[in-house]
């Protein structure tokens, strides 16, 4: 059976629960990975999503900050989470999906944004982001995954020139600085991860998943960045399907500043 996986930084799942429900009902992905859920596990609206048919729910939550969750129609063989930088932040969740074609490990990440100043000496948030990336590199960025694996989430880095509205303007802006983009690419290449979005929508086409709340007219200004990603292990080389970036979601009522990305994999 084909597999569809959506990823979305929802920026508070309780505040935007109706938008999540709309996505599930209208696009019906097999799996939805959420980031920045901003609620503890006990407050997550699990029952509402199960009522819609996403019976399998894994949560790594935190009151008011961070948080990741996975909603699935496919049963889980296992659920795991990993702590980074000894901070206790809820930024990672992994499940093994019991797919008809065989088990698939799915990682859901919310990488630190990094603050405003791209200098780890004066900005602890940026230092944290770089340390997080170093740990991620040591874990998933040195050798290819041994089993079929997919990485999704708000990785908070726009790696390519075509992933930002202006490469020149953003070279010294956190999310597109050389130290971030080079480390990001080293992780991807070191783990032989396929950039699924760019396989489907190759450069030089611009590709964004985030538009700032600060823009008076986000669509007209179109100063976006591709901060949300889908990577697949080499096992999926011949199974890559389509990618759908739901730009329209940025214009929904009380939207997140990120939009959902849906990836499809063939049987």
N, C-alpha and C positions, 0 to 999 in steps of 0.2 A: 504494500500500500504506500501511496505517496505520503509525505510528511510536510506539514506547514507549521512554521514557528514564527510567532510575532514577538517583537521586543519593543518596549515602550517605557521611557522614563515618565512616570505619571505625575510626579511632583505632588504627592499626597493622594493615596488611594481612596481614603474616605471622602475627601473633598470632591474627587472626580469619579466616584463610583459609577454615576450614570454614564459617563463617557466610556468607561471600561465595559459596562454592560452593552452599550451600543456597538462597540467594536466586536465583542463576542457574538452578538446576534447578527450583525450585518456581514462580517467577514469570516467568522467562525474558524479561526485557526485551530489546529489540533492542540497547540501549546501556546500560552502567552506568558512571556517573561516580563515582569515589571521591575522597575528600579525607582528608588527614592519614594518608597511607600509611606515613610514617615509615621509608622504606627507600630506598637508592640504586637506580638503574635496574637494575644488574646483579643485585641480590638480589630483584627483584620476581618473584613466582611466575607468570610469563607462561605457561610450558608447561602448568601445571595448568589455567589458564582456557581456553587454546586447545584443550586436550583435551576440554573440555565444549562446545566449539562457538563460542566467542567468539574468532575467529581474528585479529581486528584489534585490536592493543593499542598504545596510546600512553602514554608515561610521562614525567613530569617529577618525578624523585625527589630525595631528600636524606637523608643518613644521620641517623636518629634524630629528625628533625623534619619537619613540614610534608608536602609531597608530594601530587601529584594524578596520577590515572591514568584512562584511558578504555578500557573493554573493549567491543568492538562486533562484532555479526554483519554489520554493513554496512561495506563497504570505505571507506577514507579517500582522498579526493582530495588532501588536504594535511594537514600537522600543523605547529602553531606553538606557541610559548610566549612570554610577555611577562614581563619583570622589572619589579617595582615598587619604588620608593624606593631603588634602587641598593643593595639588601641581598643580592642573590644568592639569595633564598629561592625555593623551588619552590612557588609559590602559584597558578599559572595554566597552563592547557593548552587549546588550541583545535584542533579538527579540522573539516574539511569532509566531511560524510557524503555518499556517492554514493547518495542515495535515488532510488527509482524515479520519484518526482514531481519530482525536481530536487535540486540541491545544497542542503544545509543546514549552516550554520556553527554549531558547538556549542562554547560556552565552559564550562570547568569551573574554578571558583574556590574557593580557601580563603582568605578574608579574615582578617587578624589578629584574634585574640580581644580584645586591648587591655588585658590585665591587670585589676587590681582597682580602681584609683583613677581615676575619670573626670576627671582633670586632666592635660592634656598638659605642664604646667610641671613637675610632680613625677613624672610617670609616662611614661617613654620609650615604653613599649608602647602607651599610649593615643595619644601623639603620632604614633607610626608608623601606627596604625590610621586616624587622621584624614587623614594624608598619603596613605595608600593610597587612601582614598575620594576624595580630591581628584583623584588621578591617574585613577582609574576614571571619575569624572565627566567629566573632560576628554576621555576616550577614547570611552566608550560612553553618556554621559549628556547629550549636547548635541543630537544629531539622530537620528532613527530610522535603524536599520540599512538599508543599501541593498539587501541580499539577505536571504532568509529566515534568521533567526538565533534561537538559543535560549541562554539563560544559566542555568546551574544551579550549585549548590554550597552549601557551608557559608559563608554570607555573614555570619554571626556578629552579626546585628542582628535584633531582633524589632520590626518597625516599628509595628505597630498595637496599640491598647489590648487588642484581643481576641487578640493573639499572645503574651500573657504571663498568668501566673496572677493577678497583681495589678499593675495599672498604677501605683497609688499607691506600693506598696512598692518598685517597681523603677525609678522615675523617676531615681534617682541611682545606679543599678547599671549597670555597663558592659554594653552590648548593647541598652539601652532608654532611654538618656539622650536628651534632645531634640536635642543636636548630632548624634548618630548617626542617629536616626530621620528628622530633617529632611533631612539630606544624602542618606540612603538614598532617600527619596521623591523628592528632586530629581533624582537619577540616573535612577530608574525613569521618572518623568514626562518628564524631558528627552529621554530616548531613546525615548519612547512605548512602553516595554516593558509588556506585559500581565502582571499578577500572576496566573499561571495557577492557582495554588493557591486564591486568593481568588475567582477566577471560578467555580471548581468548588464551593468551600465558603465562601459569603459570610459576612461579619459579619452578625449579632453572634455567630455560633458561634465558640467558642474553638478554637484550632488550634495544636498544639504538635508539635515534632519532636525536642526535646531535654529530658532530665530529668537532673538532677545525680546523680553518684555518691554525693554526701553524704547523700542522703535514705535513711533506714533502710528505708522502704517507698515507693519512688518512685511506684507506681501509686496507692496510697491517698492520699498527700499531693498528688499530681498538680500539683506546682509546676513546670510546664513552660514552655518558650518555643519560638516558631517561629524557629529560626535558619537553617533550610535552605529554599532557595527555588528556584522555577522561573519564569523570565521568558521570554516569547516576543515576537518582533517583530510588528508589525501584520500581516505576511503570514499569520499563523496565526489571525487573527480568526475566520474561519469554519471552522477546523479543530481547535478545542479539543475534546478528549475528556475522559475522566475523570481524576481524581487519586486515588491510593491512598497513604495514610500508614500504614506498617506498624508501628503502635504495639506490636504483639505482640513485635517484635524487641527492644524494650528489656528484655524478660523472658527472652530467650534465654540460654543458658549463656555466661558471660564476655562480656557484650554490650558494644557501644559505648554511649556515653551519647546518641548520636544514633540515629535510626531512618531506614530508607530511605523515600524518597518516589518514587513512580512516576507519571509523567505520560504520557498518551496523546494522540496527535494523529491526526486523521482524514486519510484520503488526499485 
